[in-house]
Amino acid sequence: MISFFRKIRQKLLSENKLTRYLIYAFGEIALVMIGILLALQVNNWNEDRKGQKKEEAFLSQLQIEFVENKAQFEKITAFHVKSLKSCEWMLSNQPFKTVSLDSLRYHSLWSRTSYTFDPSQSSIVSLVNTGAIELIQDEELRATLVAWPDLMVDYLEEEKEMRAFTVNHVIPFTLDHFKLYTEEERFDAVLDFDQKQLDKYLNLIARKKRMLQAILTGLADQENADSKNENNQVVEAMDLIIAKTKSKE
């Protein structure tokens, strides 16, 4: 009988040791898992901080870039408006028999000027080409940045067309018929044009006028009252980028 109770006692002690061992083992496993999870959390936190710092750096670059871009765009737009008004003046006052020579000289000059917008896009190119665009958390800003290069292609196409027309047609005509680089600077040579010369000159000015109007007011979709011309789209895109990249400090 005593031997039987000893066996039971030994069995209970053995099972108790096994239970303590299992509890200890599970505790060790739990500590390891907690440690791993904490390490992953810290690593994720560090990566998030790095991502935030990179995003802040890109936002700062974009802010500087687009404040300068907008200033340049406004300047170029003002030149387009000035050139357009001179084209309109030239067409309204032909054949120039009763205008002052100073006015003729001024508007003749501005009617053949041409400027193109040349925005800095290095930050956007870097963001898109490196895949860092995903660092931009603001979805509206990210979408605007992604769309910006295509918007520029569409907008600049008309400006480049206008400049090419000016360089290839308007300026050669004036060089042939006006004395631009003499001491007298005879812009008033247009007064002596025959009808054929005058018609050709006015056709060039009229074409230039239409190109400037297309740049400034665009050809909005007449079936869609809410459509915006590319000039307005460029302004809205720049305003959004400037507003959303402004430092919150």
Backbone hydrogen bonds, N-H to C=O, Kabsch-Sander energy under -0.5 kcal/mol:
donor,donor_aa,acceptor,acceptor_aa,energy
5,F,1,M,-2.1
6,R,2,I,-2.0
7,K,3,S,-1.9
8,I,4,F,-2.0
9,R,5,F,-2.4
10,Q,6,R,-2.6
11,K,7,K,-2.3
12,L,8,I,-2.5
13,L,9,R,-2.6
14,S,10,Q,-2.5
15,E,11,K,-2.6
16,N,12,L,-2.3
17,K,13,L,-2.3
18,L,14,S,-2.1
19,T,15,E,-2.3
20,R,16,N,-2.6
21,Y,17,K,-2.6
22,L,18,L,-2.7
23,I,19,T,-2.6
24,Y,20,R,-2.6
25,A,21,Y,-2.8
26,F,22,L,-2.9
27,G,23,I,-2.3
28,E,24,Y,-2.4
29,I,25,A,-2.6
30,A,26,F,-2.6
31,L,27,G,-2.5
32,V,28,E,-2.4
33,M,29,I,-2.7
34,I,30,A,-2.7
35,G,31,L,-2.5
36,I,32,V,-2.5
37,L,33,M,-2.7
38,L,34,I,-2.7
39,A,35,G,-2.4
40,L,36,I,-2.6
41,Q,37,L,-2.4
42,V,38,L,-2.8
43,N,39,A,-2.5
44,N,40,L,-2.9
45,W,41,Q,-2.5
46,N,42,V,-2.6
47,E,43,N,-2.6
48,D,44,N,-2.6
49,R,45,W,-2.3
50,K,46,N,-2.4
51,G,47,E,-2.7
52,Q,48,D,-2.6
53,K,49,R,-2.4
54,K,50,K,-2.5
55,E,51,G,-2.6
56,E,52,Q,-2.7
57,A,53,K,-2.1
58,F,54,K,-2.5
59,L,55,E,-2.9
60,S,56,E,-2.2
61,Q,57,A,-2.1
62,L,58,F,-2.8
63,Q,59,L,-2.3
64,I,60,S,-2.0
65,E,61,Q,-2.6
66,F,62,L,-2.8
67,V,63,Q,-1.8
68,E,64,I,-1.7
69,N,65,E,-2.1
70,K,66,F,-2.3
71,A,67,V,-1.8
72,Q,68,E,-2.3
73,F,69,N,-2.7
74,E,70,K,-2.6
75,K,71,A,-1.7
76,I,72,Q,-2.7
77,T,73,F,-2.8
78,A,74,E,-2.0
79,F,75,K,-1.7
80,H,76,I,-2.4
81,V,77,T,-2.5
82,K,78,A,-2.2
83,S,79,F,-2.7
84,L,80,H,-2.6
85,K,81,V,-2.4
86,S,82,K,-1.8
87,C,83,S,-2.2
88,E,84,L,-2.5
89,W,85,K,-2.3
90,M,86,S,-2.6
91,L,87,C,-2.2
92,S,88,E,-2.1
93,N,89,W,-1.9
94,Q,90,M,-0.7
96,F,93,N,-2.4
104,L,100,S,-2.1
105,R,101,L,-2.8
106,Y,102,D,-2.5
107,H,103,S,-2.7
108,S,104,L,-2.3
109,L,105,R,-1.9
110,W,106,Y,-2.2
111,S,107,H,-2.0
112,R,108,S,-0.5
112,R,109,L,-1.1
113,T,110,W,-0.9
125,V,121,Q,-2.7
126,S,122,S,-2.3
127,L,123,S,-2.4
128,V,124,I,-2.7
129,N,125,V,-2.8
130,T,126,S,-1.8
131,G,127,L,-0.5
131,G,128,V,-0.7
132,A,127,L,-0.6
133,I,127,L,-1.6
134,E,131,G,-1.3
135,L,132,A,-2.3
136,I,133,I,-1.5
137,Q,135,L,-0.7
139,E,137,Q,-0.6
142,R,138,D,-2.7
143,A,139,E,-2.5
144,T,140,E,-2.0
145,L,141,L,-2.5
146,V,142,R,-2.3
147,A,143,A,-1.9
148,W,144,T,-1.2
151,L,147,A,-2.1
152,M,148,W,-2.4
153,V,149,P,-1.9
154,D,150,D,-2.1
155,Y,151,L,-2.6
156,L,152,M,-3.0
157,E,153,V,-1.2
158,E,154,D,-0.7
158,E,155,Y,-0.8
159,E,155,Y,-1.1
160,K,156,L,-3.0
161,E,157,E,-1.8
162,M,158,E,-2.3
163,R,159,E,-2.5
164,A,160,K,-2.5
165,F,161,E,-2.2
166,T,162,M,-2.3
167,V,163,R,-2.8
168,N,164,A,-2.6
169,H,165,F,-2.0
170,V,165,F,-1.3
171,I,166,T,-3.0
173,F,169,H,-1.7
174,T,170,V,-2.2
175,L,171,I,-2.6
176,D,172,P,-1.9
177,H,173,F,-1.8
178,F,174,T,-3.0
179,K,186,R,-1.3
180,L,178,F,-1.3
186,R,179,K,-1.2
187,F,185,E,-1.9
189,A,186,R,-0.9
190,V,187,F,-1.0
191,L,188,D,-2.0
192,D,189,A,-1.9
193,F,190,V,-1.4
198,L,194,D,-2.6
199,D,195,Q,-2.7
200,K,196,K,-2.0
201,Y,197,Q,-2.4
202,L,198,L,-2.9
203,N,199,D,-2.4
204,L,200,K,-1.9
205,I,201,Y,-2.2
206,A,202,L,-2.7
207,R,203,N,-2.2
208,K,204,L,-2.3
209,K,205,I,-2.4
210,R,206,A,-2.1
211,M,207,R,-2.0
212,L,208,K,-2.2
213,Q,209,K,-2.3
214,A,210,R,-2.1
215,I,211,M,-1.8
216,L,212,L,-2.5
217,T,213,Q,-3.1
218,G,213,Q,-1.0
218,G,214,A,-0.7
222,Q,220,A,-0.6
224,N,221,D,-1.5
225,A,223,E,-0.6
227,S,224,N,-1.7
233,Q,229,N,-2.1
234,V,230,E,-2.4
235,V,231,N,-2.0
236,E,232,N,-2.8
237,A,233,Q,-2.4
238,M,234,V,-2.5
239,D,235,V,-2.6
240,L,236,E,-2.4
241,I,237,A,-2.4
242,I,238,M,-2.7
243,A,239,D,-2.5
244,K,240,L,-2.6
245,T,241,I,-1.2
246,K,243,A,-0.6
